């Protein structure tokens, strides 16, 4: 049974606070094991990758077979049906069109003192994309990571995807082709992250690594951060639905289950102002759950982390949602735009009954790589900005330096940095001499 709360309950604040700090991830400490894998990969390179792949993925490789060859990719892609190809192509085009609008503009201006200032944007040179390949494979995640990188102008895209027992999902390879991935390696786990960060004889290092993975992948991304950039440390997925009376309880139940079937650690939360709707949704979940192929996973998620909250009104529901800061927020209300204006913290917002979160996972256009575990309070989903760097630019005319330079000299002296001050003062002295002559 899911957790059921009413905001009018005397112990609501305490129980709701417990939900906010609920740990939904496996607590196994993998940091030491990951550190050993990274050290081994740095030391022995391709040989370590081959040995670790044989151990974890039951796949014997040589350095020459780490990378998927063009003929192999073509043969796998040929297995994809026309219908699946069309659907994936539509998703790629919609994701590309959405992210193209995110591209920022360079700027330059001259201020009243005569200083020319501005900034320019440039892409990272190489990005590494990690794609899970164990219990489930997600071609959509390939698109969501690779398309923004290519739109940003990244010149080299590398993808690592494990192929347990030598099996690869052809749709993953097709997604990589549609997105413009340059190199694909059948390597997974912490060793793949290490290879992309530090390089081996076969895999040249990248500048930034993005993409979801298991606890080992997440720990590896933490440990290589600084050597390379990373997107985020993703935790179990989550959805929060705010609904009022009159909504279809079966649709809401399916939206909750769509999140729950991802992972037993996923969380689905319903906040509603209508107790009757809450009961109807709970009943619909019980009725629909057994028919799902992933009923065991979804059932465990709903049983352990599913939550239904009865709120006094929509304003209170929005305030509770902001405290959760969900990865996905569905607003199934009569005026979703108005309610969205009251919701500040969410990775992505889905407005209205005909915008289920599931469509956002595939074809609506916005990225589905989103902040989890309340990190939407301070971070955003993946975008072209994750593959761009901003470089500031300044050019001072002699007149501008004459006006603002003395303040720099003064501040340098206050900080005890004599060479800083002299660097500016030497130029000011020359300007003063020129004026004196």
N, C-alpha and C positions, 0 to 999 in steps of 0.2 A: 504494500500500500504506500502511496506517496505521502509525503509530509503535507498536512493540511493545517493552515493557520487562518485566523481571523484577526484583523488589526484591532478589533475591539477586545480581544482576549487580554486578560491582565498580564500574562507572561509573554505577550507577542514580541516585545522588544528584545527580550533575552533569546527567544527561540529564533527570531529573524537574524540576530547577530551571530548565532551559531551557524546558520546557513552561510553567512558571508565568509566565515573562516573555515568552512568545511573543506577538508583536504580530500580531493578526488583522484589523486594520482598515486600510483604505486610508490611506496616510500623507500623502496630498495635503493640503497646508496650505490650508484654505479660510477661515481667519480674516479675512484682508484683504478677500476678496470679500464675505464675510458682513457685515463692518463697513460696506462701501459700500452694500450692500442695505439694511441697517438705517437708515443715515443718509438714504438716498434716500426710504425709506418714511416716516421721521419728517418729512422736509421737504415731500414732495409728496403724501403720503397716498394717497387713492384713485387718483389718476392714476398713481402709481408702481406700485401693485398691478396696475392694468390693463395697463400696459406690460410689467411683469415676467411676468405671466401669459401674455401673448401670446408673449413670448420663450421662456419655459421650457415652457409647456403647450400652445402652439399654439391658444390660445383667446382670441378677441377679446371683451372685456367692456367695459362702461361702469360707472360707479359704481352705477347703478340695477340692474345685473344681477349684481353681486358676490354678493348674497344669494339663496339658493334661496327661491322663493316657495312659499306653501302649496299652490297648485294643481299646481305642478311636482313638489313632494314627493309629493303624493297620487298623481299619475300614475305616478311611478316606483315607489312602493310597491305599486301595483296589479299590477305585473309579477311580484311575488314569489309563488312557489307556496305553496299551503296547507301543504305539508310543511316548507318552509324557514321559513315564518312560525311554525309550531308549535315547531320546533327552537330558533329564536332567542328565542321567548317563554319557553320552558323555561329557557334559559340566563339570560335576564334575571331571571326570578323566583328562580332558585337563587343568582345573584350578589347579588341584593338581600337575600335572607334571610340569607346569610352575613355580609354587611357590616353589616347592622342589628345584629348581635350585637357588633360592634366599638365601637359608640358608648359613649364614656366617660361617667361620671357627674360632676356637679358635687359639690363637697365643702365643708363648713364645720364648724368646731369652735372651742371656746374652750379655750385652754391654761391651765395652773395659775396663770399670772400675770394672767389676765383679758383677754388679747388674743384677739379673734375673727379667725380666719384661714381661708383657703380658696382655692378657685379655681373658675372657671367656664369652660365651653367654648362657643365660638361659631364659626360657619362663616365662611369668607371670603365676601364679597358676590358676587363674580363669578369664574368659572373659565373658562379657555380650554382646549379640548381639541384637540390636533393629531392628525389621522388620516392616515396615508400613503395615497396614491392613485396611485402610479406602477406599478411592476412587479407589485405585489400589493396588494389591499385587504383589510382585516380588520374585518368587522363586529363580531367578538368584542372587538376592542380598543376600539371605541366603547363597548360595554357595560362593559368593565373600567375605563374612565376615567370615564364619565358616571354610572353607577349609584352608585358610592361618593360622588361629589360630591353627588348628589341626596339620598342617604341622610343625608349630613352636614348637609343643610339649605341648601346653596348656592342663592341665589335666582335667579341668572342663569347659564345655561350656554351658552357659545359654542363652536361647532365649526368648524374650518377643515379642509377636505379638498380637495386638488387634483383637478381633473377634466380630465386630459390629453385634448386633442382633443374636449372637451365630453362625455366619457364618464364616467358615475358608476355605481357599483355600487348597485342599488336596495336591497340588503341593508344597506348602510351607512346609508342614509336611514331604513330601517325600524328599525334598531338605535337610531338617534338618537331616533326617535319613542318607542320603547319605554322608553328611558332618561330621557326628559323634557328633551331638549336644546331650548333656546329659539330659537337662531339658528344657521343653517348657511351658511357662505360657501365658494364654490368657489375658494379661494385656498390655495396651498401654499408650501413652501420657507421660507427665512429671512424672506421678506417677510410671510408669514402670522404668524410668531412676532412680528415687529416690530409688525405691526398690532395684535395682541392686547395687546402690552405697552404701546405708546404711544398707540394709538388713531388713527383717521382720522375723516373726516366721517361715514363709513358705519358703521365698526366702533368701538364704544365700548371703551375699555381694560378689561382684567380685572385681577384681583389675583394669580392663580396660573395657570401654564400647565403642563399635563401632556400626556403622550403621546409615542410614539416617532417617529423620522424618520431621514432620511439624515444624512450628515456635515454638510450645510449647516444642517439643522434643529437638530442637536445643538450646533453652534457658535453658532447664534443664541440658543439657550436659555442657553448659558454667558454670552453677552454681555449679555443683558437681565436676568440674575439680579441682584437688588438693586432694580431697578425693579419687578419682580414676583417672586413665588416660582416655583420650578420643582420638579418631582418628582425627577428624576434625569437623568443623562446615560447613556442606554442604549447599550451596545455590541452586538456580534454575540452571538447566542443560544448557549446551551451546555447540555448535559446530561451528568451523570455517573451511571453505573449501577454499583452494587455488586451482584454476583450470585455465588451459590455453586452447586455442582453440583446437578443435578436440575431446573434451570430450562429453559424452552423456548428454544432458541437462535434460532428464527425470531422469536419475540416480542421478544427482546432486540435482534435485528438491526433489526426494524422500528422499535423505539423509538429506536435510534441514527439510523436514516435519517430518522425524523420530524423530528429536530432538524436533520440535515444539509440537508434540502430547503428549509429557511428561507432559507439564504444560503450562498454559497460560503465565507464567513468564519466560519460557525457551527462549533462544535466538539462532537464526541461522544466521550465517554471511557467505557470499560468497565474496571472493576477487578474481578477475579475471583480466587478462591482455587483454581480448577480449570483447569489448562492445557488439558484436553480441551474444556471448555466454551468457552474462548477461541478455540480452533481452529474449533469448530463455528459460533460466532457470526461469525467472520471469513468462513467459507465461505458462511454464510447471507446476509451482506451482499453478497458478490460475486454470489450467485445472484438475489437480490431486486432489487438496484439497477437493472439494465437495464430493468425493467418500469415504473419510475416515470416519470410525465410530466416531472418535474423532475430526471431522472437526471443531467443535465449539472451542475446546481448541487450536488445531493447528492453526486455523485461527486467533484467538486472539493473539497468540504468534507471528505469522508472521506479522500481522498488526502492533502490538505495538513495537516489538523489532527486527523483521527481518531486515537485512541490506545487501545491495549489494554495493561493492566498486570496482571501475575501477582503477587499478594500472598501472603505466608506464611499469613495468617489474616485474619479479619474485623476484628479490632482494628487491625491494620496498615492495612487498607483504609479504615477510618473515619478514621484519623489522616491518611492521604494525602488523603482527601476534604476534610478540614478545611483542609488547606494549599491546595487548589484553591479552596475556598469557592464551589461551583458555583451557578449560577442555579437549575438544577433537579437534584434528587438523587432517583434511584429506588433503592429498597432491595428487590431481588428475592432475598430470603433467607427461611429458614424462620421466623425470629422478627424481623420488621422493626421492631417496636416497641422491642425491646431494643437493636438496632443504632442506631436513631434516637436513643436516649438518649446514644449515644457520639459523635454528629455534631452539632457546635455551629454550624458556619458553612455555611448553605445558604439560598438564597432561598425555596425550597419543597421539601418532602420528600413523596415518593409511596411509600406503604407497600404492599408486596406485589405479586404478579404480576398482579392484576386492577385495578391502579391505574396505568395508563400515564400518562406526563406529558401525552400528547395530550388526554386527557379533561380535564385541568386547564386546558388552553388554552380550553376552551369551557364546560363545564357542571357541573363539580364544585362550584364556588362560590367558592373562594379566588381572589385576583387573579392574573392572569398577567403583570402588569407587575412585573418582578422585577429585583433588582440583578445586573449582569453584571460580567465582567472582575475577578473576585475581590472585588468591593465588598460581597458578602454578609458579609464579615468585619466590616463596620461599619454596614451599612444594611439596610433592610427593603423588602419589596415595597409597592406602592401600596395604600392603605387609606383608610378614612374620616378617619384622623388627618391625612392630607395635605391635607385640606380644612377642618381645624379649627384654631383658635388657642386657647391656654390663657391666660386672664387671671387673675393672682393678686389676691387681695382681703385686706385687713387693716383691722381697726378696733380701736384701743386705747382702753380705758377710762382715766380719769384714774389709777386705781390701777395699771394695767398700765404706763402711761408712767412713773409714779414708780418702778417696780421696774426696768424695763429701759432707761429713758432715759439714766441716768448712764453706762452702758456705751457708748451711742452717742456721747455728748459726748466721752468719753475717746478713742474710736477716731477721731473726726473731728479732734481735736487732734493725734493721732499722724500723721495724713495731711496736716496743714497746711491743712485746709479749715475756716476759721474760721466762715463763715456757716452751714455744716452744724451745727456745734456750737451756735452761738447760736440756730438755729432750734429745737433741742430744749430748750436751757437756758432760753429765755424761757418756755416752757410749764412747765418744772420750777419756775422761780422763782415763777410765779403759784400753782402748787400748794402750794409751801412757804409763801407768804404767807397762803394760805387756811387752812393748818393752824395758822399762828402766831396768826391772829386768833381 
